Amino acid sequence: MPGFAAKRHAPQANDKPARGYSAVIQRTAHGIPHITGKNFGDLGYGYGYAFAQDNLCTMAEDYVTVEGQRSQYFGSDGSYYQGGNDVTANNLDSDFFFQQIKDSGIVNRLLAKPAPLGPEPEVRQAVAGYVAGYNKYLAEVGGRDGVPDPRCRGKAWVRPITLQDAYLRFYQLVELASGDVAIPGIAGAQPPTPPLGSLSAPSLNVTKTADSLAQKLPLMGAIGSNAVAIGKGGSADHKHGVLLGNPHFPWTGPERFYQAQMTIPGVASVEGASLFGVPVILIGNNKNIAWSHTVSTAFRFTPYQLTLVPGSPTTYLYNGRPTQMTSRTVTVQVRQPDGSLKPASRTLYSSRYGPVFNSLVGVPLPWTPATAFSMRDANADNFRVFNHFLDTDMAKSAAQELDILKKYEGIPWVNTIVADRTGHALYADIGAIPNVSNAKAQQCNTALGAATFQLLGLPILDGSRPECNWGTDPDAIEPGLFGPSHLPHLFRDDYVTNSNDSYWLSNPHQPLEGFARIIGDEKTARTLRTRIGLIMTQNQVDHGGFTRQAMQNMVFSDRQYAGELTRNDLVSMCRSMPGGLAPTSSGPPVQVGNACDVLAHWDLHENIDSKGAVLFRRFWDRASSAEPSPWAVAFNAADPVHTPNTLATNNPQVRLALGDAISDLEGASIPLDAAPGDVQKGPGGVPIHGGPGDPNGDFDAIYTTFDPGRGFEPVSEGSSYVQAVTWHDKQPCPDARTILTYSLSTNPRSPFFDDQTAMFSRKQWVTQRFCPADVKAHTVTTTTVAAGKRTRTVRAHARRPKRRKR
């Protein structure tokens, strides 16, 4: 990497520095740790110690998961929810899945590779330091019995961690949008019994299966993000960039973000957030660039449909010849009712492409005597991603970030959006993406693949033909991937943005076109969240340009774009209901009551006190899926930002949606004029503003589940680590504001459990402390942590200057 070689440290034996670890942790307001060390091992050490102080219980449970030990500690019948990809996995299935990863040796093989395919020395040092720091904290509190968090104090599954634990966690995150979405399907795939079965068994219902997959995919469920990068042409000072990072990720579990600053004086200083257990900054800023990520539409895997040899369901045809599947018997320990452990074993199968599976995101893809499905995964051997982020943390410009993206192609499932000090803005979807051209998909898709490719861009390829293997570009870092020359990116000096639609309208003035369908779609309708983001961004560029404050105002404006487009027509429809009765889909009509007036007086926002927003939300949740369309004016590729529009009030399903919405609220004893703050709560019962980004079009996306008869569950996901960053002339420090919406700690007894949540509720922000003098001036506590030495914490007020003698 140009400009980085001089900063590299020489590799150390056993991934550790020659001397013991030592780090200083300065915590500013809200517990935000600023970690300083002399090398990357020290940074990892300080990070591991601080992170364990705040989130040990949540992370300790995930280490049980990736070690394949959930059945051992929690029983085989339990399950857990992986919010990052909307997958629920049974404990026993999960254990077989992760134990197979361990047994395969894939993680060790990746670690054995030299960089850039394997981890850079600095990454290895940071990970080793992280493990030591995490364990240092656990030892100092007296082990599991001394953990302050009551959720896991004294639990047998709380233990010191190993390097294997840390790297298995990394692998879990890399696989979040590929292997992890098929945990139940991979763990549960078994050949039909008896093997001959009935060769005339009902064939797969192509239309039904494709429709079901289209409802569940693209991956990551409702999870998404917004990011906006402003160049000098779109900023108020016409000199510097401005960045908004607004990831929408789970508020609970190990897919939360942890905020920190990490500094090696003279080498690197970066502040931002990482997913739990990752000791490098994944979203954030240094003194020259700021960046964020949004979940990409590109698929990172392809299923292969195998043609099986009659009478031998573990033998498939390849190039006209029978080929035996490989198998591995996996054994895990299962807790019995009396507390004893008993081994359980299952044989899992793979083809030349990857694991055999029988369901995908909950949609059955059955293994029959004639057919089975196997997954090829672009991220199965991707540890390049952590090298990418190490280099990004030290990058000096948006152009250099593009070089990093091209060098590693390590990004596993997100877009990258960057603004820099000198006023350049970059969008890119460059990462590990299967090289399946449109021509190859057309040539190689099975009947099911033809349907899924048309609906959502996912090919399902014929596994019997060698010509259906993934292609390889000369500039790809690994065989089977698209090279950077075939992946989309865009530099602009006004702005680029993404809100989880494809690359196509990163900037409507310069649409990106001509890329493979597996990466994303083109000339199709955008979500309302994408559209309101583009509208607000263009409007600010046209009317004075962006400042940091303007960016903050935009993201928390809580405009509800579906309401802006439909409210007036909805009110007219409401007031025209014969006899003041609205039809419902599952019962008699309901009295409209004051619903029409509530909607008419609604302020078209999702603020805490926006009365009527909740009623509209229930209406639009139903109306948005009306067939053939809830819109009277169809999508027009010549005006993609403003179409479709106008509520189709003559559509019977739209009319039913109003009655159903009224019934929903009455059934849950919620007033029709309820505001978001009345029903939408975060940790500690804090009222939360914002609303469903999709389908409602609220840029500040907040998601809650409506339970008929009971009302809304606590906030489950949405705006998480939000940052607005810019720069000024003659000021070395970035000018940034942040908010970690669910706060820093998952420990309910921590002072940092819900303090930032209360600020988010009031639309307040935290001033970033970046430069050393600013950090020092606002330090609340200083912790010095070193290997083999007692940790010492000093409060700022203890360092008062001595009184002068009179």
C-alpha positions as a printed Julia matrix, in Angstrom:
806×3 Matrix{Float64}:
   0.0     0.0     0.0
   1.64    3.27   -1.05
   2.58    5.38    1.94
   2.09    2.57    4.42
   5.33    0.63    4.2
   7.22    3.05    6.41
   4.59    2.67    9.12
   4.62   -1.13    9.17
   6.03   -2.87   12.22
   8.12   -6.0    11.77
   6.31   -9.27   12.55
   6.79  -10.5    16.1
   7.13  -14.1    17.25
   3.83  -15.66   18.36
   1.97  -12.55   17.2
   3.12  -10.7    20.35
   5.41   -7.74   20.89
   8.84   -8.44   22.39
   7.91   -6.84   25.71
   4.76   -7.03   27.8
   1.6    -5.23   26.76
   0.89   -1.77   28.1
  -1.9     0.66   27.27
  -3.5     3.8    28.66
  -7.31    4.07   28.52
  -8.69    7.58   28.93
 -12.46    7.6    29.2
 -14.28   10.8    28.26
 -17.99   11.51   28.66
 -20.31    8.48   28.29
 -17.42    6.13   28.94
 -15.91    6.44   25.47
 -12.42    4.89   25.7
  -9.42    6.56   24.05
  -6.72    3.88   23.95
  -3.05    4.71   23.5
  -0.21    2.25   23.06
   3.2     1.95   21.47
   2.22   -0.74   18.97
  -0.8    -2.62   17.65
  -0.49   -5.28   20.33
  -0.85   -2.58   22.98
  -3.9    -1.15   21.2
  -5.56   -4.54   21.11
  -4.71   -5.06   24.77
  -6.3    -1.79   25.86
  -9.28   -2.35   23.6
  -9.86   -5.87   24.94
  -9.7    -4.63   28.55
 -12.06   -1.68   27.98
 -14.48   -3.7    25.87
 -14.67   -6.47   28.48
 -15.41   -3.88   31.17
 -18.48   -2.8    29.21
 -19.76   -5.86   27.35
 -18.25   -9.08   28.67
 -21.51  -11.03   29.12
 -22.79  -10.46   25.6
 -19.45  -11.37   24.04
 -18.86  -14.36   26.31
 -22.1   -15.92   25.08
 -21.07  -15.42   21.48
 -17.76  -17.15   22.11
 -19.81  -20.12   23.32
 -21.7   -19.95   20.01
 -18.66  -19.91   17.71
 -17.02  -22.71   19.7
 -20.05  -24.92   19.03
 -20.92  -25.22   22.72
 -24.42  -23.8    23.07
 -25.97  -27.25   23.66
 -23.37  -27.91   26.33
 -24.33  -24.84   28.36
 -27.84  -23.86   27.28
 -29.38  -27.17   26.14
 -30.0   -28.5    22.66
 -33.64  -27.41   22.37
 -32.98  -23.7    22.8
 -32.31  -21.22   20.03
 -30.93  -17.76   19.46
 -31.61  -14.93   17.06
 -28.85  -13.48   14.9
 -30.07   -9.94   14.33
 -27.41   -9.1    11.79
 -28.98  -11.39    9.19
 -32.46  -12.12   10.58
 -31.73  -15.83   11.17
 -32.94  -17.89   14.12
 -30.79  -20.96   14.79
 -31.46  -23.93   17.04
 -28.63  -24.5    19.52
 -27.82  -28.01   18.31
 -27.87  -27.01   14.63
 -25.65  -24.05   15.45
 -23.19  -26.27   17.31
 -22.88  -28.7    14.42
 -22.41  -25.78   12.01
 -19.61  -24.12   13.99
 -17.99  -27.37   15.09
 -17.68  -28.33   11.43
 -15.9   -25.02   10.8
 -13.46  -25.88   13.59
 -13.0   -29.46   12.4
 -12.37  -28.34    8.82
  -9.32  -26.32    9.87
 -10.33  -23.45    7.59
  -9.45  -20.74   10.12
  -5.97  -22.15   10.69
  -5.41  -22.42    6.94
  -6.38  -18.78    6.5
  -4.07  -17.74    9.31
  -1.24  -19.67    7.68
  -1.51  -17.67    4.47
   0.89  -14.75    4.03
  -0.58  -11.29    3.59
  -2.49  -10.0     1.74
  -4.56  -13.22    1.8
  -3.73  -13.88    5.45
  -3.7   -11.29    8.24
  -1.03   -8.61    8.24
   1.4    -8.75   11.21
  -0.27   -5.74   12.82
  -3.66   -7.47   12.7
  -2.21  -10.56   14.36
  -0.62   -8.42   17.06
  -3.84   -6.5    17.71
  -5.82   -9.75   18.02
  -3.3   -11.33   20.4
  -3.35   -8.14   22.47
  -7.15   -8.11   22.49
  -7.29  -11.66   23.84
  -4.77  -10.81   26.56
  -6.61   -7.62   27.52
 -10.01   -9.33   27.7
  -8.5   -12.04   29.9
  -6.67   -9.47   32.04
  -9.96   -7.82   32.93
 -11.69  -11.13   33.68
  -8.84  -12.21   35.94
  -8.78   -8.88   37.81
 -12.48   -9.07   38.73
 -11.95  -12.56   40.1
 -13.1   -14.61   37.13
 -16.7   -15.54   36.41
 -17.78  -15.1    40.04
 -16.61  -11.48   40.09
 -18.18  -10.26   36.84
 -20.21   -7.11   37.7
 -22.92   -7.82   35.11
 -25.61   -9.93   36.82
 -26.61  -11.55   33.53
 -23.58  -13.83   33.51
 -21.99  -13.56   36.94
 -20.99  -17.03   38.1
 -22.0   -18.73   34.86
 -19.87  -21.7    33.81
 -19.67  -20.42   30.23
 -17.78  -17.29   31.27
 -14.1   -18.09   30.84
 -10.82  -16.72   29.52
 -10.75  -16.66   25.74
  -8.18  -17.92   23.25
  -6.89  -16.76   19.89
  -9.1   -19.43   18.35
 -12.16  -17.83   19.96
 -11.25  -14.44   18.55
 -10.65  -15.68   15.01
 -13.78  -17.85   15.02
 -15.73  -14.72   15.93
 -14.14  -12.94   12.96
 -15.15  -15.81   10.71
 -18.71  -15.64   12.01
 -18.89  -11.96   11.06
 -17.35  -12.49    7.62
 -19.97  -15.18    6.95
 -22.9   -13.08    8.16
 -24.4   -12.7     4.67
 -23.44  -16.09    3.27
 -22.8   -19.27    5.27
 -24.46  -17.9     8.43
 -27.82  -17.42    6.7
 -27.97  -21.18    6.06
 -26.97  -22.44    9.53
 -30.13  -24.56    9.96
 -29.99  -25.73    6.34
 -26.34  -26.79    6.41
 -26.56  -28.44    9.83
 -29.79  -30.24    9.02
 -29.1   -31.46    5.48
 -29.38  -35.26    5.41
 -29.77  -37.6     2.43
 -33.26  -39.0     1.8
 -34.13  -42.29    3.45
 -34.45  -44.82    1.93
 -31.91  -43.66   -0.67
 -34.02  -44.76   -3.62
 -37.06  -43.01   -2.2
 -39.57  -42.21   -4.87
 -37.94  -40.91   -7.98
 -41.38  -39.68   -8.96
 -41.65  -37.6    -5.77
 -43.21  -34.17   -6.27
 -40.75  -31.81   -7.89
 -39.79  -28.49   -6.35
 -42.46  -25.84   -6.8
 -40.31  -23.34   -8.67
 -42.7   -20.39   -8.54
 -43.58  -20.78   -4.87
 -39.97  -21.3    -3.8
 -38.69  -18.37   -5.85
 -41.4   -16.09   -4.43
 -40.55  -17.18   -0.89
 -36.85  -16.49   -1.41
 -37.67  -13.1    -2.91
 -39.58  -12.19    0.26
 -36.62  -13.16    2.46
 -33.76  -11.83    0.34
 -31.68   -9.72   -0.22
 -29.93  -10.72    2.94
 -29.78   -9.06    6.34
 -33.55   -8.78    6.75
 -34.61   -5.21    7.47
 -31.08   -4.33    8.5
 -29.49   -1.62    6.44
 -27.86    1.77    6.69
 -27.61    5.25    5.27
 -24.37    6.95    4.33
 -23.78   10.27    2.59
 -20.4    11.63    1.51
 -20.25   15.27    0.47
 -17.44   16.65   -1.66
 -16.24   20.24   -1.85
 -18.82   21.01   -4.53
 -21.61   20.16   -2.11
 -20.22   21.56    1.14
 -20.9    25.03    2.46
 -17.22   26.03    2.46
 -16.49   24.44   -0.95
 -13.22   23.08    0.47
 -13.8    20.11    2.72
 -15.81   16.93    2.71
 -18.67   16.08    5.05
 -19.72   12.54    5.97
 -22.81   11.01    7.48
 -22.57    7.45    8.76
 -25.91    6.02    9.89
 -25.83    2.21   10.08
 -29.09    0.5    11.04
 -28.03   -2.54   13.01
 -29.34   -4.58   15.96
 -29.77   -2.91   19.33
 -29.23   -6.21   21.13
 -26.76   -9.09   20.8
 -23.2    -9.26   19.46
 -23.92   -7.33   16.25
 -23.9    -4.09   18.23
 -21.22   -1.44   17.74
 -18.62   -0.45   20.33
 -17.16    3.07   20.15
 -13.49    3.83   20.83
 -10.43    5.77   19.74
  -7.16    3.93   19.1
  -3.85    5.78   18.89
  -0.19    4.92   18.35
   1.55    8.31   18.52
   3.18    9.12   15.21
   1.68    6.06   13.5
  -2.1     6.0    13.66
  -5.06    7.62   15.36
  -8.61    6.63   14.49
 -11.94    6.99   16.22
 -15.19    5.22   15.47
 -17.0     1.98   16.06
 -16.47   -1.74   15.62
 -18.75   -4.72   15.8
 -18.31   -6.52   19.12
 -15.05   -8.41   19.44
 -13.16   -6.72   16.57
 -10.15   -4.65   17.74
  -9.93   -2.4    14.67
 -12.23    0.49   13.79
 -14.77   -0.5    11.11
 -16.73    2.77   10.76
 -15.22    6.1    11.74
 -12.68    8.77   10.95
  -9.06    9.72   11.29
  -7.69   13.22   10.77
  -7.93   12.96    6.97
 -10.88   10.76    6.01
 -14.25    9.65    7.36
 -16.09    6.6     6.13
 -19.11    4.42    6.7
 -20.74    1.34    5.23
 -24.15    0.25    4.04
 -25.32   -3.31    3.42
 -24.77   -4.15   -0.25
 -27.28   -5.72   -2.62
 -24.57   -7.97   -4.1
 -24.97  -11.65   -3.32
 -21.85  -13.17   -1.8
 -22.74  -16.8    -2.59
 -24.54  -18.86   -5.19
 -26.41  -22.11   -4.69
 -25.54  -24.94   -7.06
 -28.27  -27.44   -7.88
 -26.8   -30.95   -8.0
 -28.13  -33.75  -10.19
 -27.89  -36.96   -8.15
 -27.11  -40.47   -9.34
 -30.23  -42.66   -9.03
 -30.04  -44.85   -5.94
 -27.06  -42.93   -4.48
 -28.21  -39.6    -3.02
 -24.66  -38.68   -1.92
 -23.3   -39.01   -5.48
 -23.79  -36.25   -8.01
 -22.96  -35.86  -11.68
 -20.17  -33.53  -12.74
 -19.03  -33.32  -16.33
 -20.96  -36.51  -17.01
 -19.21  -38.52  -14.3
 -20.43  -39.67  -10.87
 -18.74  -37.7    -8.08
 -18.98  -38.68   -4.43
 -19.83  -36.01   -1.89
 -17.4   -35.61    0.97
 -18.69  -36.11    4.47
 -17.57  -35.34    7.99
 -19.04  -36.73   11.2
 -19.3   -33.87   13.67
 -19.63  -34.45   17.41
 -20.71  -31.96   20.07
 -21.56  -32.2    23.75
 -25.19  -31.87   24.84
 -26.36  -31.1    28.35
 -28.85  -33.63   29.7
 -31.75  -32.91   32.1
 -29.62  -34.13   35.03
 -26.79  -31.75   34.1
 -24.51  -34.41   32.66
 -23.03  -34.17   29.17
 -23.6   -36.64   26.37
 -22.03  -36.57   22.89
 -24.26  -36.1    19.86
 -23.02  -36.72   16.33
 -24.26  -35.85   12.89
 -22.76  -36.38    9.44
 -22.6   -33.24    7.3
 -21.99  -33.29    3.57
 -20.23  -31.15    0.99
 -19.78  -31.08   -2.77
 -16.98  -29.56   -4.82
 -18.76  -26.22   -4.4
 -19.2   -26.21   -0.65
 -21.64  -27.44    2.0
 -24.88  -29.2     1.08
 -27.93  -27.46    2.56
 -31.67  -28.05    2.6
 -33.0   -24.59    3.44
 -32.0   -20.98    2.89
 -33.25  -18.17    5.17
 -35.98  -20.55    6.28
 -37.14  -21.46    2.76
 -37.0   -25.26    2.15
 -34.75  -26.51   -0.66
 -35.22  -30.22   -0.05
 -32.63  -32.91   -0.64
 -34.48  -35.48   -2.73
 -33.33  -38.69   -4.44
 -32.9   -36.64   -7.62
 -31.61  -33.25   -6.47
 -29.6   -31.56   -3.76
 -28.3   -28.01   -3.25
 -24.77  -26.91   -2.4
 -23.42  -23.44   -1.58
 -20.34  -21.78   -3.01
 -19.37  -18.88   -0.8
 -17.16  -15.95   -1.82
 -16.35  -15.25    1.84
 -15.44  -18.81    2.81
 -11.72  -17.94    2.65
 -11.84  -14.21    3.31
  -9.63  -12.97    6.13
  -8.44  -10.11    3.9
 -11.14   -7.91    5.36
  -9.17   -7.15    8.54
  -6.16   -6.05    6.52
  -8.51   -3.74    4.66
  -9.7    -2.08    7.85
  -6.22   -1.81    9.32
  -5.13    0.14    6.23
  -8.35    2.16    6.13
  -7.79    3.26    9.72
  -4.56    4.94    8.52
  -5.67    6.09    5.05
  -5.05    9.69    4.01
  -7.58   10.27    1.23
 -10.62    8.89   -0.55
  -8.36    7.98   -3.47
  -6.14    5.94   -1.17
  -9.21    4.18    0.21
 -10.12    3.12   -3.33
  -6.62    1.64   -3.68
  -7.16   -0.3    -0.45
 -10.49   -1.65   -1.68
  -8.91   -2.81   -4.91
  -5.86   -4.3    -3.2
  -7.71   -6.61   -0.82
 -11.26   -7.04   -2.21
 -11.93   -7.99    1.38
 -15.21   -6.22    2.11
 -17.59   -9.11    2.83
 -21.1    -7.65    2.51
 -21.17   -3.84    2.51
 -20.72   -0.77    0.34
 -18.07    1.83    1.26
 -18.77    5.57    1.36
 -15.92    8.03    2.05
 -15.4    11.79    2.38
 -12.0    13.35    2.91
 -10.48   16.55    4.24
  -9.72   17.88    0.74
 -13.3    17.54   -0.47
 -13.52   14.26   -2.37
 -16.44   11.84   -2.08
 -16.3     8.14   -2.98
 -18.89    5.39   -3.3
 -17.79    1.8    -4.0
 -19.17   -1.72   -3.9
 -15.81   -3.46   -4.22
 -15.35   -6.67   -2.29
 -15.75  -10.43   -2.39
 -18.46  -10.96   -5.04
 -18.97  -14.16   -7.09
 -17.94  -13.79  -10.72
 -21.25  -14.73  -12.32
 -21.85  -12.62  -15.4
 -25.34  -12.18  -16.8
 -24.33  -14.4   -19.71
 -23.17  -17.18  -17.37
 -26.35  -16.91  -15.34
 -28.45  -17.18  -18.5
 -26.43  -20.16  -19.69
 -26.21  -22.0   -16.37
 -29.3   -21.17  -14.33
 -31.57  -24.05  -13.42
 -35.34  -23.54  -13.68
 -35.39  -22.33  -10.07
 -32.35  -20.14  -10.77
 -34.03  -18.52  -13.75
 -36.93  -17.55  -11.49
 -34.8   -16.26   -8.61
 -32.46  -14.41  -10.96
 -35.39  -12.58  -12.53
 -36.95  -11.74   -9.18
 -33.93  -10.76   -7.13
 -30.68  -11.36   -9.02
 -29.68  -14.6    -7.28
 -28.5   -17.27   -9.73
 -28.94  -20.94   -8.85
 -26.49  -22.68  -11.11
 -26.31  -26.11  -12.69
 -23.76  -28.05  -10.62
 -23.29  -30.77  -13.23
 -21.47  -28.65  -15.81
 -17.86  -27.39  -15.52
 -18.69  -24.31  -17.6
 -20.97  -23.18  -14.74
 -18.07  -22.61  -12.34
 -17.53  -18.99  -11.41
 -15.4   -16.98  -13.8
 -12.16  -15.22  -12.89
 -11.0   -11.73  -13.84
  -7.27  -11.01  -14.33
  -7.4    -8.28  -11.67
  -9.26  -10.37   -9.06
  -7.33  -11.13   -5.89
  -8.62  -14.71   -5.91
 -10.06  -17.05   -8.55
 -13.83  -16.93   -8.83
 -14.26  -13.26   -7.9
 -15.06  -10.25   -9.99
 -12.03   -8.01  -10.3
 -12.31   -4.34   -9.29
 -12.59   -3.34  -12.96
 -16.0    -5.05  -13.06
 -17.29   -3.62   -9.78
 -18.98   -0.22   -9.35
 -17.41    2.88   -7.83
 -17.94    6.6    -8.24
 -16.0     9.76   -7.34
 -17.97   13.02   -7.16
 -17.24   16.48   -5.86
 -20.9    17.14   -4.95
 -22.1    13.95   -3.23
 -22.5    10.19   -3.24
 -24.9     8.25   -1.08
 -26.37    4.83   -0.46
 -29.34    3.57    1.54
 -29.15   -0.13    0.68
 -30.49    0.0    -2.82
 -27.99   -0.96   -5.48
 -25.14    1.18   -6.78
 -27.31    2.53   -9.64
 -28.32    5.89   -8.13
 -25.38    6.62   -5.88
 -25.75   10.01   -7.52
 -28.71   10.48   -9.92
 -26.61   12.87  -12.04
 -24.28    9.98  -12.92
 -26.07    6.62  -12.78
 -23.8     3.59  -12.62
 -24.85    1.05  -15.23
 -23.72   -2.06  -17.05
 -22.76   -4.25  -14.1
 -23.71   -7.88  -13.47
 -27.16   -8.47  -12.04
 -25.76  -10.45   -9.09
 -24.26   -7.15   -7.86
 -27.5    -5.2    -8.06
 -30.35   -3.96  -10.19
 -30.52   -0.95  -12.5
 -33.38    1.22  -13.76
 -35.78   -0.1   -11.14
 -37.77    1.63   -8.41
 -35.8     2.72   -5.36
 -37.04    2.42   -1.79
 -38.67    5.42   -0.19
 -35.71    5.68    2.21
 -33.32    5.96   -0.74
 -35.55    8.55   -2.38
 -35.98   10.8     0.66
 -32.23   10.65    1.26
 -31.53   11.76   -2.31
 -34.17   14.49   -2.11
 -32.87   15.91    1.18
 -29.23   15.69    0.09
 -29.81   17.42   -3.25
 -31.92   20.1    -1.59
 -29.17   20.96    0.89
 -26.53   21.0    -1.85
 -28.73   23.38   -3.85
 -29.42   25.67   -0.9
 -26.12   26.58    0.67
 -24.34   23.26    0.88
 -23.61   21.0     3.83
 -22.14   21.86    7.18
 -21.78   19.34    9.95
 -24.85   20.75   11.64
 -26.88   20.55    8.44
 -25.98   16.88    8.18
 -27.07   16.28   11.76
 -30.35   18.08   11.11
 -30.99   16.0     8.01
 -30.51   12.57    9.53
 -32.72   13.3    12.55
 -35.34   15.32   10.69
 -37.58   12.23   10.89
 -39.51   13.1     7.76
 -41.89   10.29    6.82
 -41.77   10.16    3.03
 -44.6     7.67    2.56
 -46.78   10.08    4.51
 -45.66   13.04    2.43
 -46.62   11.17   -0.73
 -49.95    9.73    0.4
 -51.41   11.48    3.44
 -53.74   13.9     1.64
 -55.16   11.15   -0.57
 -55.48    8.89    2.46
 -57.46   11.51    4.38
 -59.79   12.0     1.42
 -60.3     8.25    1.16
 -60.9     8.03    4.9
 -63.55   10.73    4.83
 -65.31    9.07    1.9
 -65.87    5.76    3.68
 -69.63    5.03    3.44
 -71.31    5.45    6.78
 -68.0     6.18    8.45
 -67.14    2.47    8.3
 -63.81    1.15    7.04
 -63.66   -2.42    5.68
 -61.22   -4.9     7.21
 -59.58   -8.01    5.79
 -60.58  -10.4     8.55
 -63.82   -9.22   10.1
 -66.64   -6.7    10.02
 -66.02   -3.03    9.17
 -64.79   -0.74   11.92
 -65.85    2.76   12.84
 -63.47    5.32   11.38
 -64.0     7.53   14.41
 -61.45   10.34   14.62
 -58.91    8.56   12.4
 -59.41   10.95    9.48
 -58.81   14.02   11.65
 -55.82   12.4    13.36
 -54.2    11.75    9.98
 -55.1    15.2     8.68
 -53.39   16.88   11.63
 -50.33   14.6    11.66
 -47.11   16.59   11.08
 -45.75   14.0     8.57
 -42.82   13.19   10.84
 -41.85   10.39   13.22
 -40.84   12.64   16.08
 -41.54   11.48   19.61
 -44.65   13.69   19.77
 -45.9    13.24   16.17
 -49.51   12.26   16.88
 -50.94   10.11   14.1
 -47.63    8.67   12.97
 -48.38    5.32   14.62
 -51.76    5.02   12.89
 -50.19    5.83    9.55
 -47.39    3.35   10.19
 -49.88    0.51   10.69
 -51.75    1.61    7.54
 -48.65    1.77    5.37
 -47.21   -1.51    6.66
 -50.24   -3.13    5.04
 -50.92   -0.82    2.1
 -47.34   -0.82    0.8
 -47.68   -4.48   -0.24
 -51.0    -4.02   -2.01
 -51.32   -5.73   -5.38
 -50.87   -4.85   -8.14
 -49.53   -1.62   -6.59
 -50.43    0.92   -3.9
 -49.38    3.65   -6.36
 -51.51    5.33   -8.99
 -48.48    6.73  -10.84
 -46.02    4.0   -11.82
 -42.24    4.01  -11.65
 -40.52    5.91  -14.45
 -36.81    5.28  -14.99
 -36.54    8.81  -16.37
 -37.64   10.18  -12.97
 -36.52    7.54  -10.47
 -36.26    9.86   -7.47
 -39.91   10.96   -7.6
 -41.75    7.9    -8.92
 -43.86    5.96   -8.17
 -46.24    8.28   -6.35
 -49.91    9.1    -5.58
 -51.96    6.71   -3.47
 -54.16    4.29   -5.44
 -57.27    4.87   -3.33
 -59.41    2.71   -5.63
 -57.29   -0.35   -4.86
 -59.42   -2.53   -2.52
 -56.34   -3.65   -0.58
 -55.41   -0.03    0.12
 -58.91    0.59    1.48
 -58.72   -2.53    3.62
 -55.37   -1.36    5.02
 -57.0     1.62    6.73
 -59.61   -0.48    8.48
 -56.98   -3.02    9.48
 -54.77   -0.28   10.9
 -57.6     1.04   13.04
 -58.35   -2.51   14.2
 -54.68   -3.09   15.02
 -54.49   -0.11   17.36
 -57.88   -0.7    18.97
 -57.01   -4.35   19.53
 -53.83   -3.32   21.33
 -55.6    -0.54   23.3
 -53.5     2.12   21.59
 -55.22    5.48   20.92
 -55.57    6.39   17.25
 -53.64    9.61   17.92
 -50.7     7.84   19.57
 -47.25    9.27   18.84
 -44.04    7.24   18.39
 -42.83    8.19   21.86
 -45.94    6.59   23.37
 -45.22    3.13   21.94
 -41.58    3.01   20.83
 -39.15    2.45   23.68
 -35.44    1.79   24.03
 -33.36    0.57   27.0
 -34.79    1.75   30.3
 -38.1     2.62   28.63
 -36.65    5.69   26.93
 -38.99    6.98   24.19
 -37.41    6.78   20.74
 -38.02    8.9    17.64
 -37.74    7.57   14.1
 -39.73    5.02   12.16
 -39.45    2.15    9.69
 -36.97    3.17    7.04
 -38.41    0.52    4.77
 -41.14    0.57    3.66
 -42.07    3.93    5.22
 -39.17    6.07    4.06
 -37.89    7.43    7.36
 -34.18    8.2     6.94
 -33.7     7.76   10.7
 -34.75    4.14   10.56
 -36.01    2.57   13.78
 -37.64   -0.84   13.82
 -40.05   -2.34   16.32
 -42.24   -5.42   16.04
 -46.02   -5.02   16.32
 -47.63   -7.82   18.32
 -51.39   -8.0    17.62
 -53.34   -7.55   20.81
 -50.28   -6.34   22.72
 -48.73   -3.5    20.79
 -45.14   -2.65   19.99
 -42.12   -4.54   21.3
 -38.99   -2.6    22.42
 -36.78   -1.26   19.65
 -34.92   -4.14   18.04
 -32.76   -2.43   15.43
 -32.17    0.79   13.55
 -29.92    3.84   13.83
 -26.94    2.73   15.9
 -23.52    4.43   15.67
 -24.33    7.73   13.97
 -21.56   10.13   12.99
 -21.4    13.49   11.24
 -17.83   14.53   10.37
 -16.16   17.43    8.59
 -12.94   19.5     8.71
 -11.92   23.17    8.82
  -8.96   25.2     7.64
  -6.03   25.42   10.07
  -7.67   22.98   12.47
  -5.88   19.63   12.66
  -8.7    17.92   14.52
 -11.79   16.69   12.69
 -15.05   18.4    13.6
 -17.34   15.5    14.48
 -20.47   14.66   16.41
 -21.53   11.12   17.24
 -24.26    9.25   19.04
 -24.32    5.57   19.98
 -28.08    5.24   20.17
 -28.22    2.24   22.52
 -25.2     3.44   24.58
 -21.81    1.88   25.18
 -22.5    -0.94   27.65
 -24.86   -3.92   27.69
 -24.49   -4.23   31.48
 -27.77   -2.91   32.97
 -25.85   -1.73   36.07
 -23.34    0.32   34.11
 -23.61    4.13   34.06
 -23.13    3.77   30.3
 -26.11    1.45   29.79
 -28.62    4.02   28.54
 -27.06    7.48   28.95
 -26.56    8.06   25.22
 -30.0     6.55   24.56
 -31.53    9.36   26.6
 -29.52   11.84   24.52
 -30.67   10.22   21.29
 -34.25   10.52   22.5
 -33.69   14.28   22.79
 -31.82   14.42   19.44
 -28.61   15.4    21.22
 -25.09   14.51   20.1
 -21.71   13.78   21.67
 -18.81   16.03   20.69
 -15.97   13.88   19.43
 -12.7    14.3    21.35
  -9.98   13.43   18.86
  -6.75   15.4    19.32
  -4.67   14.54   22.43
  -5.14   17.9    24.12
  -8.91   17.72   23.69
  -9.01   14.16   25.01
  -6.88   15.16   28.01
  -9.06   18.17   28.79
 -12.21   16.04   28.85
 -10.88   12.85   30.43
 -13.01   11.54   33.29
 -10.87    8.54   34.24
  -7.43    7.29   33.21
  -6.67    3.58   33.42
  -3.15    2.25   33.0
  -3.22   -1.44   32.17
  -0.05   -3.5    31.71
   0.83   -7.16   31.57
   2.05   -8.43   34.93
   1.15   -5.22   36.74
  -1.81   -4.1    38.78
  -4.24   -1.95   36.82
  -4.59    1.57   38.13
  -7.52    3.91   37.48
  -7.42    7.59   38.4
 -10.35    9.99   38.25
  -9.71   13.39   36.72
 -10.82   15.25   39.83
  -8.07   13.48   41.81
  -5.45   15.4    39.84
  -6.31   18.85   41.15
  -3.45   21.34   41.14
  -1.78   21.97   44.46
  -2.91   25.05   46.32
  -0.37   27.8    46.35
   0.98   28.81   49.73
   0.09   32.3    50.74
